Amino acid sequence: MFRRLSIPAIGVDAPVVHGVEPENLRLGVGHYQESANPGERGNLVFAGHNDIYEVFRYLADLKPGDEVAVYTASQSYRYVIRGWRLVEPTEVAVLEPTADPTITLISCYPYLVDTQRIVVYGELVGG
């Protein structure tokens, strides 16, 4: 279903894999299978490593207005970043469904220390 995830502002262009287990994240950006699909109402959640495979190393450099594109076999969906925050690894509320079509990108933070999680969030603007 998903093909790729692109974040031009930080040089990300990576395949999307289903699942967020370590073996999944070695292959690309992982989609939380319980989360929404692109373009749907709800929270579309992706995870990626910041160090070992470094696909999400520069999430903290994203600014409001930066774009994320999610590609499926037949369509692309554009999301605009609204902000980011740091949370404890146990704070799973960031995975909860939303009323509107949103996107959440998650990685460990800070680089090579990984005591927290960075959570970048945005909203659908085109698809």
C-alpha positions in Angstrom: 0.0 0.0 0.0 2.6 2.6 1.0 5.7 3.0 -1.1 7.8 6.0 0.1 8.0 8.8 2.6 9.7 12.0 1.6 10.7 15.0 3.7 12.7 17.3 1.4 13.6 19.8 4.2 15.8 17.2 5.9 16.8 15.0 2.9 14.6 12.0 3.7 13.4 9.8 0.8 12.9 6.3 2.2 10.8 3.2 1.7 7.9 2.6 4.0 7.6 -0.8 5.7 4.7 -2.1 7.8 5.6 -2.5 11.5 8.0 -0.8 13.8 10.0 -3.7 15.2 13.9 -3.5 14.8 13.9 -5.8 11.8 11.3 -3.5 10.1 13.2 -0.3 10.8 16.4 -1.7 9.3 14.5 -1.5 5.9 13.0 1.9 6.1 10.5 4.1 7.9 8.1 2.0 9.9 4.3 2.5 9.8 2.4 1.8 13.0 -0.1 -0.7 11.7 -2.8 0.4 14.2 -2.6 3.9 12.9 -4.5 5.6 10.0 -3.7 5.2 6.3 -2.6 8.1 4.2 -5.4 10.6 3.5 -7.8 9.1 6.1 -9.2 10.7 9.1 -7.0 9.8 12.1 -3.4 9.7 13.1 -0.9 8.3 10.5 2.1 7.3 12.6 5.6 6.5 11.4 8.8 5.7 13.3 12.4 5.7 12.2 15.9 5.4 13.7 17.9 8.5 14.4 21.3 6.7 14.7 21.7 3.2 13.5 20.0 3.8 10.1 19.7 7.5 10.6 16.5 8.0 8.4 15.0 10.3 11.1 18.3 11.8 12.5 17.3 15.4 11.6 13.7 15.5 12.7 14.5 18.3 15.2 15.5 20.5 12.2 11.9 20.5 10.9 10.0 23.7 11.1 6.3 24.6 10.9 5.4 24.7 7.2 7.9 22.0 6.1 6.2 19.3 4.0 6.0 15.5 4.2 4.9 13.5 1.2 3.5 9.9 1.6 3.3 7.9 -1.6 1.1 4.9 -2.2 0.9 2.8 -5.4 -1.7 5.2 -6.9 -1.5 8.6 -5.1 0.6 10.9 -3.0 -0.5 12.8 0.1 1.0 16.0 1.4 1.2 16.9 5.1 2.5 20.1 6.6 4.5 20.1 9.8 2.9 22.1 12.6 5.6 21.5 15.3 7.5 19.0 17.4 8.0 18.1 21.1 10.0 15.8 23.3 8.4 13.1 25.3 9.4 10.3 27.6 9.6 6.8 25.9 6.6 5.7 28.0 4.3 8.5 26.7 2.2 6.6 24.2 -0.6 9.1 23.9 1.1 10.5 20.8 -0.1 7.3 19.0 -3.8 7.9 19.8 -6.3 8.4 17.0 -7.2 12.0 16.0 -10.4 13.5 14.7 -8.7 15.0 11.6 -6.2 13.5 9.2 -2.8 14.0 10.8 0.7 12.7 10.7 3.1 11.8 13.5 6.8 11.1 13.1 8.6 9.5 16.0 12.3 8.8 16.7 14.7 8.5 19.6 16.3 11.7 20.9 19.0 13.0 21.4 21.3 11.6 18.8 23.3 8.6 20.3 21.8 9.1 23.7 18.2 8.1 23.0 16.7 8.9 26.5 13.6 10.7 25.1 11.5 10.6 22.0 11.0 13.4 19.5 7.5 13.6 18.1 6.8 15.7 15.0 3.2 16.3 14.1 1.4 17.8 11.1 -1.8 17.8 9.2 -3.0 16.7 5.7 -3.1 19.5 3.2 -3.4 17.6 -0.1 -4.0 14.2 -1.5 
